[in-house]
Structures are given as C-alpha cells and as structure tokens.
Amino acid sequence: MKENKETYRIIISGGGTGGHVYPAIAIARAWNEKYPESEVLFVGAEGKMEMQKVPEAGYKIEGLRIAGLQRRLTLENLWFPFKVLDSLQKAKKLIKNFNPHLVVGVGGYASGPVLFAAQRKKVPTLIQEQNSYAGLTNKVLAKSADTICVAYPDMDRYFPADKIRYTGNPVRKDILDITDKKERALKHFGLQASKPVILSIGGSLGARTLNQALLQHMKEFDKKGYQVLWQTGKFYHQEVSRKVTESGLKNIHPMEFIREMDLAYAAATLVISRSGALSVSELSLVGKPVIFIPSPNVAEDHQTKNAMAFVSQNAALLLKDSEAITNLAPMVHDLLQDPEKQQSLSDAIKTLAKPEAAKEIVHAMENLLT
C-alpha cells in the first residue's frame, strides 16, 4: 500500500473486555497502516485490561477513574457519581489538549465520557458496536454520533438507520487465513492427525460451565479418542490440570491460556465457545463447526442474541448454559459422527464473515474527515 503522508490525531476510547480492546487495537493498526504519520491516543478505564494491552500493542493510553454501577447495593455505588464527574472533567481536558480530528468509541466505561465530551465540542464521532444487542451507553451516544459501525444486520432496532455502516468486527490478522497451518498446529500442540480435535475456549479468566461440562465428560472423550485442546482460564487451570493428571488422560490437554489462537483454530475439528462478540467474529472467519454456549451472566443476555444471529442461519449450534453439563457430550458425539453436518455448518458460518472489517471501519472514519 502506498504510504499516505496525511497526519491526523485520533482518539479511540473504551475497553473493559477483550471484546472491546482487541477490535480497538485492530482499528488503530489499520488506520496507521494507511496513515502512518497519524497520532492515535487511547482512553481507557483505570484498572481495566486496556491499561496493559494497549501499551503492549505500542500505543499511548490515558486512564479515567470511571467504573460501572454495581447491580447490588454497595459502598462503591456511592462513589459512582463522583467518578463520572471526574472522568467527564478529564475527558474534556483530553479533547481540548489533544485536539483530535476524530473520536472513535468502542464501548466500555471510558467510551461514554470521551464521546460525550467530543460531541459537545463538535468533534466528529464514530461508534463501533460489536454485539447484536446495543449497550445502553452506545444507544444514548448514537443520537449525536456521526457514524455507527455494526457487526450484525438489523441494528436499526437500536440506531438511526442512516448512520449505520455494516462493517463487521475487526479481528487479529493472524487468523484471517489458517488454511495452511494445520500441520504446524498439530505439531505445536502435540496432537495426532488421525484423531478429531475439540477446541474449548471460554475466555482468559475461564468459563465455569464449559470447564464443568468438560470435567464431567473428559474420560468419555478420552476413551473415544477425541483430543481436547482446552483453554481453562486462569481461575480454573490448577484444578483442571490436577484432575486430568490424576485421571491419566492422554488426549486431554488443559492450558491456562492459548496465545497461538491461529494454530488452535487450525488444529480444531470443532469448537466449543462462549459467544462474546470477538469470539463470534473470529469463528466466522475460521469457518469451523461451532457449538455456542452463551454466558448467562452478561447484560441483556447479549451473548445468546449474538449466537442466535448465527444459529438462525444454520451456521452454528446453540447449547444453553443450564443444559451444558448434561447435553454437551451427546451434541459433540452427534456432530463428530456427521461429516455432512460439519461441512454445512462450516460453509454457512463462512458466509457471515467480514474479513475486511478493519478496512471498512477506516473507510467510514475517512468519510468523516472529508
């Protein structure tokens, strides 16, 4: 790509979870690929993962004291209005001092004060909504936003139709093409090519139900010769590893966290996953058969809505969290015994992929600067 010498100052605000942080970094990288002279500043929430992940990716970040309102009555809630006011003041100063050409909000606590301050100063704003169910902050901010980039169709239920751009969610570059990585992936994880591979991913902290379900059925899976590449999350890794070792299971491979996700996807015959926005977007690009087990512990049950957008197109299977421990093994067995079903799920989920999401978001950003 020809290097563009135009210089812009861009603020990207939000975070809290990987589903917000990693798309934000992908947007920044795509922008800097096209406009390498630009300065990109991130604004996050103090104590949240973006304060670590963004600097690791090579970008500056400012932190706000903003935090969420607890659903139960706690002392923390007494501080909430003061944290909001403090964050609004700091956001206002950041907008004044950095003087951005454009502000992008990716959701999460920090997104609200920064976009609000930018909109008050008539700075162009763009919202990137990752989920199929719009969060309250984004719905409020959308009224004054210039453009809203979404990952699912029919989002005019929440946002003004004339502002919506259907771009998809930007994902890590290394998973855009895994077609030639299977042999290397099997070698990397010590897996056998002759046996199916079940990949279970429940997030960096772990998903309790997924772990309980696999603990319940791991002996059965091992006996059938299914290999399980199992991201347990840090909260559960010690317990899971101990039980796998005590049981002497050779086909079960628990890992606290899988860094080489491109290789994990390449090795997988099928994937068991939560249905957070980032996972769903990555899996549509990967094109493997998927069993989604949505987390019930999220706002407005948005993970079920994310999954249903795919299940309704016969592009994935859905298993309720409350039924996972009982029904996961039969569903896995049925799917692994049905190559036609595996292929149809794989073909269908690929049709919903948006591999150029980051570039499309950059294009939407450019339109606000002309």
C-alpha positions as CSV (number, residue, x, y, z in Angstrom):
1,M,0.0,0.0,0.0
2,K,1.3,3.5,-0.9
3,E,2.3,5.4,2.3
4,N,0.0,8.3,3.0
5,K,1.6,11.4,4.5
6,E,-1.6,12.9,5.8
7,T,-1.4,13.4,9.6
8,Y,-4.5,13.1,11.9
9,R,-5.0,12.9,15.6
10,I,-7.4,10.1,16.5
11,I,-8.7,9.2,19.9
12,I,-10.0,5.6,20.5
13,S,-11.9,5.2,23.7
14,G,-13.4,2.3,25.6
15,G,-12.4,-1.2,26.7
16,G,-13.0,-3.3,29.8
17,T,-13.0,-6.7,28.0
18,G,-11.1,-8.3,25.1
19,G,-14.2,-7.9,23.0
20,H,-13.7,-4.1,23.2
21,V,-9.9,-3.8,23.5
22,Y,-8.8,-6.1,20.6
23,P,-11.1,-4.6,18.0
24,A,-9.9,-1.1,19.1
25,I,-6.3,-2.1,18.6
26,A,-7.1,-3.6,15.2
27,I,-8.8,-0.3,14.2
28,A,-5.7,1.7,15.3
29,R,-3.4,-0.6,13.4
30,A,-5.5,-0.5,10.2
31,W,-5.6,3.3,10.4
32,N,-1.8,3.6,11.0
33,E,-1.2,1.2,8.1
34,K,-2.8,3.8,5.8
35,Y,-1.8,6.9,7.7
36,P,1.5,6.1,9.4
37,E,2.1,9.7,10.3
38,S,-1.1,9.9,12.4
39,E,-1.1,10.1,16.2
40,V,-3.5,7.7,17.9
41,L,-4.3,8.1,21.6
42,F,-6.4,5.5,23.5
43,V,-8.5,6.4,26.6
44,G,-9.5,3.6,28.9
45,A,-10.7,2.9,32.4
46,E,-8.1,2.7,35.2
47,G,-7.6,-0.9,36.4
48,K,-9.1,-2.5,33.3
49,M,-7.2,-4.7,30.8
50,E,-6.8,-1.9,28.2
51,M,-4.3,-0.2,30.5
52,Q,-2.0,-3.2,30.0
53,K,-2.9,-4.4,26.5
54,V,-2.8,-1.1,24.7
55,P,0.8,-0.2,25.7
56,E,1.8,-3.7,24.8
57,A,0.5,-3.1,21.3
58,G,2.6,0.1,21.1
59,Y,0.1,2.8,21.7
60,K,-0.3,5.6,24.4
61,I,-3.2,5.4,26.7
62,E,-4.8,7.7,29.3
63,G,-6.9,6.3,32.1
64,L,-10.2,7.6,33.5
65,R,-11.5,6.8,37.0
66,I,-14.8,5.7,35.5
67,A,-16.4,2.5,36.7
68,G,-19.7,0.7,36.3
69,L,-22.7,1.0,38.7
70,Q,-23.0,-2.2,40.7
71,R,-26.2,-4.1,40.4
72,R,-26.4,-4.7,44.1
73,L,-26.2,-2.0,46.9
74,T,-22.6,-1.5,47.7
75,L,-20.3,1.3,49.0
76,E,-18.8,1.5,45.6
77,N,-22.0,2.9,44.2
78,L,-21.7,5.9,46.5
79,W,-18.5,6.9,44.6
80,F,-20.1,6.4,41.2
81,P,-21.4,10.0,40.6
82,F,-18.0,11.4,41.7
83,K,-16.1,9.1,39.3
84,V,-18.4,10.1,36.5
85,L,-17.8,13.8,37.1
86,D,-14.1,13.3,37.5
87,S,-14.0,11.3,34.2
88,L,-16.0,13.9,32.4
89,Q,-13.6,16.6,33.5
90,K,-10.6,14.6,32.4
91,A,-12.2,13.7,29.1
92,K,-13.0,17.4,28.5
93,K,-9.3,18.3,29.1
94,L,-8.1,15.5,26.8
95,I,-10.3,16.7,24.0
96,K,-9.0,20.2,24.5
97,N,-5.3,19.4,24.8
98,F,-5.1,16.6,22.1
99,N,-7.5,18.4,19.8
100,P,-8.5,15.3,17.8
101,H,-9.8,15.3,14.3
102,L,-12.0,12.3,15.2
103,V,-13.0,10.2,18.2
104,V,-13.9,6.5,18.0
105,G,-15.8,4.8,20.8
106,V,-15.7,1.0,21.0
107,G,-17.9,0.5,24.1
108,G,-17.0,0.0,27.7
109,Y,-17.0,2.5,30.6
110,A,-14.4,5.0,29.2
111,S,-16.3,5.4,25.9
112,G,-19.1,7.4,27.4
113,P,-17.3,10.4,28.9
114,V,-14.9,10.8,26.0
115,L,-17.6,10.6,23.2
116,F,-19.9,12.9,25.2
117,A,-17.1,15.5,25.6
118,A,-16.2,15.2,21.9
119,Q,-19.7,15.6,20.8
120,R,-20.1,18.8,22.9
121,K,-17.1,20.2,21.1
122,K,-18.5,19.3,17.7
123,V,-15.6,16.8,17.1
124,P,-16.8,14.0,14.6
125,T,-17.5,10.8,16.5
126,L,-17.9,7.2,15.3
127,I,-19.2,4.3,17.4
128,Q,-18.2,0.7,16.8
129,E,-20.8,-1.6,18.3
130,Q,-19.5,-5.2,18.5
131,N,-22.7,-7.0,19.7
132,S,-26.0,-7.8,18.2
133,Y,-27.6,-6.1,21.2
134,A,-26.6,-2.5,21.6
135,G,-25.5,-1.4,25.1
136,L,-27.2,1.5,26.9
137,T,-24.2,3.9,26.6
138,N,-23.9,3.4,22.8
139,K,-27.7,3.8,22.4
140,V,-27.5,7.2,24.2
141,L,-24.4,8.4,22.4
142,A,-25.7,7.3,19.0
143,K,-28.1,10.2,18.9
144,S,-25.3,12.6,18.4
145,A,-22.7,10.3,16.7
146,D,-22.0,10.8,13.1
147,T,-21.5,7.1,12.1
148,I,-22.2,3.8,13.8
149,C,-20.3,0.7,12.6
150,V,-22.0,-2.5,13.4
151,A,-21.3,-6.3,13.2
152,Y,-24.8,-7.6,12.7
153,P,-27.7,-6.8,10.3
154,D,-30.9,-5.2,11.5
155,M,-29.3,-2.9,14.0
156,D,-31.7,-0.1,13.1
157,R,-33.7,-1.5,16.0
158,Y,-31.3,0.5,18.2
159,F,-29.7,3.1,16.0
160,P,-30.7,5.6,13.3
161,A,-30.6,3.7,10.0
162,D,-29.0,6.5,8.1
163,K,-25.9,6.4,10.4
164,I,-25.3,2.7,10.3
165,R,-22.4,1.0,8.4
166,Y,-22.5,-2.8,8.4
167,T,-18.7,-3.4,8.7
168,G,-18.3,-6.4,11.0
169,N,-15.9,-6.7,13.9
170,P,-12.2,-6.2,13.2
171,V,-10.1,-9.2,14.4
172,R,-6.4,-10.2,14.7
173,K,-4.7,-10.5,11.3
174,D,-3.1,-13.9,12.1
175,I,-6.5,-15.7,12.0
176,L,-7.6,-14.3,8.6
177,D,-6.0,-17.2,6.8
178,I,-5.3,-20.5,8.7
179,T,-5.7,-22.8,5.7
180,D,-2.0,-23.9,5.5
181,K,-1.4,-24.1,9.3
182,K,-2.9,-27.4,10.3
183,E,0.3,-29.5,10.2
184,R,2.3,-26.9,12.1
185,A,-0.6,-26.5,14.6
186,L,-0.8,-30.3,15.4
187,K,2.9,-30.4,15.9
188,H,2.9,-27.2,18.1
189,F,0.2,-28.7,20.5
190,G,1.5,-32.3,20.3
191,L,-1.7,-33.6,18.7
192,Q,-2.3,-36.5,16.3
193,A,-3.7,-36.0,12.8
194,S,-5.7,-39.2,13.0
195,K,-7.9,-38.1,15.9
196,P,-10.5,-35.3,16.0
197,V,-9.6,-32.2,18.0
198,I,-12.2,-30.4,20.2
199,L,-11.2,-26.8,21.0
200,S,-12.8,-25.3,24.0
201,I,-12.4,-21.6,24.6
202,G,-14.1,-19.7,27.4
203,G,-12.1,-16.5,27.8
204,S,-8.9,-15.6,29.6
205,L,-10.4,-16.0,33.0
206,G,-12.3,-19.1,32.1
207,A,-15.9,-20.2,31.8
208,R,-17.1,-22.2,34.8
209,T,-19.9,-24.1,32.9
210,L,-17.6,-25.1,30.0
211,N,-15.0,-26.4,32.4
212,Q,-17.5,-28.3,34.5
213,A,-19.0,-29.9,31.4
214,L,-15.6,-31.0,30.1
215,L,-14.6,-32.3,33.5
216,Q,-17.8,-34.3,33.5
217,H,-17.2,-35.9,30.1
218,M,-13.4,-35.8,29.7
219,K,-12.9,-39.5,30.4
220,E,-15.6,-40.4,27.9
221,F,-14.0,-38.1,25.3
222,D,-10.5,-39.6,26.0
223,K,-11.8,-43.1,25.7
224,K,-13.3,-42.3,22.3
225,G,-10.0,-40.9,21.1
226,Y,-11.2,-37.3,21.0
227,Q,-8.4,-34.9,21.6
228,V,-9.4,-31.8,23.7
229,L,-7.4,-28.6,23.4
230,W,-8.8,-26.9,26.5
231,Q,-8.3,-23.3,27.4
232,T,-9.4,-23.4,31.1
233,G,-8.7,-19.8,32.1
234,K,-6.5,-18.8,35.0
235,F,-9.2,-19.3,37.7
236,Y,-9.7,-23.0,36.9
237,H,-6.4,-24.2,35.4
238,Q,-4.8,-25.6,38.6
239,E,-7.9,-27.7,39.5
240,V,-8.5,-28.9,35.9
241,S,-4.8,-29.9,35.4
242,R,-4.8,-31.8,38.7
243,K,-7.9,-33.8,37.8
244,V,-6.6,-34.5,34.2
245,T,-3.3,-35.8,35.6
246,E,-4.9,-37.9,38.3
247,S,-7.2,-39.5,35.7
248,G,-4.2,-40.3,33.5
249,L,-5.9,-38.9,30.4
250,K,-3.5,-38.7,27.4
251,N,-5.9,-37.0,24.9
252,I,-6.9,-34.1,27.2
253,H,-4.7,-31.0,27.0
254,P,-5.6,-28.3,29.5
255,M,-3.9,-24.9,29.1
256,E,-4.4,-21.8,31.1
257,F,-4.4,-19.5,28.1
258,I,-3.8,-20.2,24.4
259,R,-1.7,-17.4,22.8
260,E,-1.4,-19.0,19.4
261,M,-5.1,-18.9,18.6
262,D,-4.5,-19.1,14.9
263,L,-2.8,-22.5,15.4
264,A,-5.6,-23.6,17.8
265,Y,-8.2,-22.8,15.3
266,A,-6.2,-24.5,12.5
267,A,-6.0,-27.7,14.6
268,A,-9.6,-27.8,15.6
269,T,-12.2,-30.2,14.1
270,L,-14.9,-28.4,16.1
271,V,-15.0,-25.5,18.5
272,I,-16.9,-25.1,21.8
273,S,-17.1,-21.5,22.8
274,R,-18.9,-18.7,24.6
275,S,-20.5,-16.2,22.2
276,G,-18.9,-12.9,23.1
277,A,-18.6,-10.5,20.1
278,L,-15.0,-11.1,19.4
279,S,-15.2,-14.9,19.6
280,V,-18.2,-14.9,17.2
281,S,-16.5,-12.7,14.7
282,E,-13.3,-14.7,14.8
283,L,-15.1,-18.0,14.4
284,S,-17.0,-16.8,11.4
285,L,-13.6,-16.2,9.7
286,V,-12.2,-19.5,10.9
287,G,-15.1,-21.4,9.4
288,K,-15.1,-24.4,11.8
289,P,-18.2,-26.1,13.1
290,V,-19.1,-24.4,16.4
291,I,-21.2,-25.1,19.5
292,F,-22.0,-21.9,21.2
293,I,-22.7,-21.9,25.0
294,P,-23.7,-18.3,25.7
295,S,-22.8,-16.9,29.1
296,P,-26.0,-16.1,31.1
297,N,-24.1,-13.6,33.2
298,V,-23.9,-10.7,30.8
299,A,-26.0,-7.6,30.2
300,E,-29.4,-8.2,28.4
301,D,-28.3,-11.8,27.6
302,H,-26.4,-10.4,24.6
303,Q,-24.3,-13.5,24.1
304,T,-27.5,-15.5,23.4
305,K,-28.5,-12.8,20.9
306,N,-25.0,-13.0,19.3
307,A,-25.2,-16.7,18.9
308,M,-28.8,-16.7,17.6
309,A,-27.8,-14.5,14.8
310,F,-25.7,-17.4,13.6
311,V,-28.0,-20.3,14.7
312,S,-30.9,-18.7,12.8
313,Q,-28.8,-19.0,9.6
314,N,-27.9,-22.7,10.3
315,A,-24.3,-21.5,10.8
316,A,-23.8,-22.8,14.4
317,L,-25.3,-24.9,17.1
318,L,-26.6,-23.5,20.4
319,L,-26.5,-25.2,23.8
320,K,-28.0,-23.4,26.8
321,D,-25.6,-22.8,29.8
322,S,-28.1,-24.6,32.1
323,E,-28.0,-27.7,29.9
324,A,-24.3,-27.9,29.0
325,I,-23.1,-30.2,31.7
326,T,-25.8,-32.8,30.7
327,N,-26.0,-32.3,27.0
328,L,-22.6,-31.3,25.7
329,A,-21.2,-34.8,25.2
330,P,-24.2,-36.1,23.1
331,M,-24.1,-33.0,21.0
332,V,-20.3,-33.4,20.4
333,H,-20.7,-37.1,19.6
334,D,-23.5,-36.4,17.1
335,L,-21.6,-33.7,15.4
336,L,-18.3,-35.7,15.1
337,Q,-20.2,-38.6,13.6
338,D,-21.8,-36.4,11.0
339,P,-19.3,-35.1,8.4
340,E,-22.1,-33.6,6.3
341,K,-23.4,-31.5,9.2
342,Q,-19.8,-30.4,10.0
343,Q,-19.4,-29.2,6.4
344,S,-22.8,-27.5,6.2
345,L,-22.1,-25.5,9.5
346,S,-18.6,-24.6,8.2
347,D,-19.9,-23.4,4.8
348,A,-22.7,-21.4,6.4
349,I,-20.6,-19.6,9.0
350,K,-18.1,-18.5,6.4
351,T,-20.8,-16.7,4.5
352,L,-21.4,-14.5,7.6
353,A,-17.7,-13.5,7.9
354,K,-16.5,-9.9,7.3
355,P,-12.7,-10.3,6.7
356,E,-12.3,-6.6,5.7
357,A,-13.9,-5.1,8.8
358,A,-11.0,-3.1,9.9
359,K,-10.5,-1.5,6.5
360,E,-14.2,-0.8,6.2
361,I,-14.2,1.0,9.5
362,V,-11.1,3.0,8.4
363,H,-13.1,4.0,5.3
364,A,-16.0,5.1,7.5
365,M,-13.6,7.2,9.6
366,E,-12.1,8.8,6.4
367,N,-15.6,9.8,5.3
368,L,-16.0,11.9,8.5
369,L,-12.7,13.7,7.8
370,T,-13.5,14.9,4.2
